[in-house]
Amino acid sequence: MIRGLRQIEPYVAGTQPAEKDIIKLNTNENAYGASPRVRKALSAFKADDLRRYSTLDQAKLRTALAENLGVRPEQLIIANGSDDVLSIAFLAFFNNPEPVLFPDLTYGFYKVWADLYQVPYEEIPLADDFTIKTEDYLRDNGGIILTNPNAPTGIYKPLAEIETILKANPETVVVVDEAYINFGGQSALSLLKDYDNLVIIRTFSKDAALAGLRVGYAIANPELIAVMTAVKHSINPYSVDLLAEALATAAVEDWDYYQNNAQRIQQTRNWFSQQLRALDFEVLPSKTNFVLTKPAGISAKDLFEVLQSRKIYVRYFPKVKRIKDYLRISIGKAEEMEKVIETIKELKG
Ligand SMILES: *Cc1c(COP(=O)(O)O)cnc(C)c1O
């Protein structure tokens, strides 16, 4: 028997099928590709430059982002995807004896990091309508982490309610994961000047169509960013590679392109939601690039399997009790979503 082995129930990510001719709506990727500047930066990138280690501070990317967001570069830290940023945040901020609070239905990774890092936590049930109840977060805690809009529900929590939570917890860090904020919600950025305990975490994976590049960032006051930087430099200081920094910087410089695509995705989402409702599906109100829907006239499991047999991949969570009868469907291009609706109509006869 070998001693000292870690036992952990890992996060289960959506599958990445090797086939090419599929409609992939299972991991909330962006169906619109890279911007012109990103393409140019990729072809201009010199392979020989990779002989050097990457930068330690991503000054170029942070300067571009700071300008884009209206903050100072010292308010930003970049890491290897927002999963890396979130993992750093757990280590940096959640070192209290009281439990860290997060909803029972949210990004499934929070629980995994809490277990891995032995952070005490409490999962707080969402209301019956799947909203986050503000009053549940106005009590003693070792920190709070919320996704806004929430995943996998897609439901946006109004900024005034986020502010109520920030105001009630001046001594613990409140992390707001804004992976989907550019699909219709209002960012907590405007609250940064008034709340030193706020940390916003964002990713280039969803709105910037760069999931495979692995770039994410946090925005907070410089003191909290310094704590995160110390943790980052205690794990993997060079975690943001040179190509990632170059291409993410180009994406920021082409932000109009991504904003336009985010607009299109929102239009497609609203159309798709209406179509599903017309078929009697329950659809939660989404401000993200996906919808959580409960099929009518066919079970979630059967629909998931039939869609997959037709090379349409969506996400099904049979083990998550509250949503075992639901499917999470990412919003792709309009023609892809039309195909999904046609397929469902055909199944329902
Ligand atoms: C996709 C997602 C992430 C992870 O993003 P990466 O930058 O690709 O690691 C984090 N949080 C939420 C809520 C997400 O949906």
The ligand as a Tripos MOL2 file, in Angstrom:
@<TRIPOS>MOLECULE
LIG
   15    15     1     0     0
SMALL
NO_CHARGES

@<TRIPOS>ATOM
      1 C1        -16.2060   28.7560  -18.4560 C.3       1 LIG1
      2 C2        -16.2040   29.2330  -17.0580 C.ar      1 LIG1
      3 C3        -15.0250   29.4080  -16.3550 C.ar      1 LIG1
      4 C4        -13.6930   28.9430  -16.8760 C.3       1 LIG1
      5 O1        -13.1760   29.6980  -17.8570 O.3       1 LIG1
      6 P1        -11.7060   29.4530  -18.4030 P.3       1 LIG1
      7 O2        -11.1630   30.8240  -18.5280 O.co2     1 LIG1
      8 O3        -11.8770   28.7690  -19.7130 O.co2     1 LIG1
      9 O4        -10.9410   28.6260  -17.4160 O.co2     1 LIG1
     10 C5        -15.0710   29.9560  -15.0890 C.ar      1 LIG1
     11 N1        -16.2360   30.2490  -14.5120 N.ar      1 LIG1
     12 C6        -17.4060   30.0310  -15.1320 C.ar      1 LIG1
     13 C7        -18.6760   30.3460  -14.4390 C.3       1 LIG1
     14 C8        -17.4170   29.5020  -16.4180 C.ar      1 LIG1
     15 O5        -18.5690   29.2470  -17.0170 O.3       1 LIG1
@<TRIPOS>BOND
     1     1     2 1
     2     2     3 ar
     3     2    14 ar
     4     3     4 1
     5     3    10 ar
     6     4     5 1
     7     5     6 1
     8     6     7 2
     9     6     8 1
    10     6     9 1
    11    10    11 ar
    12    11    12 ar
    13    12    13 1
    14    12    14 ar
    15    14    15 1
@<TRIPOS>SUBSTRUCTURE
     1 LIG1         1 GROUP 0 **** ****
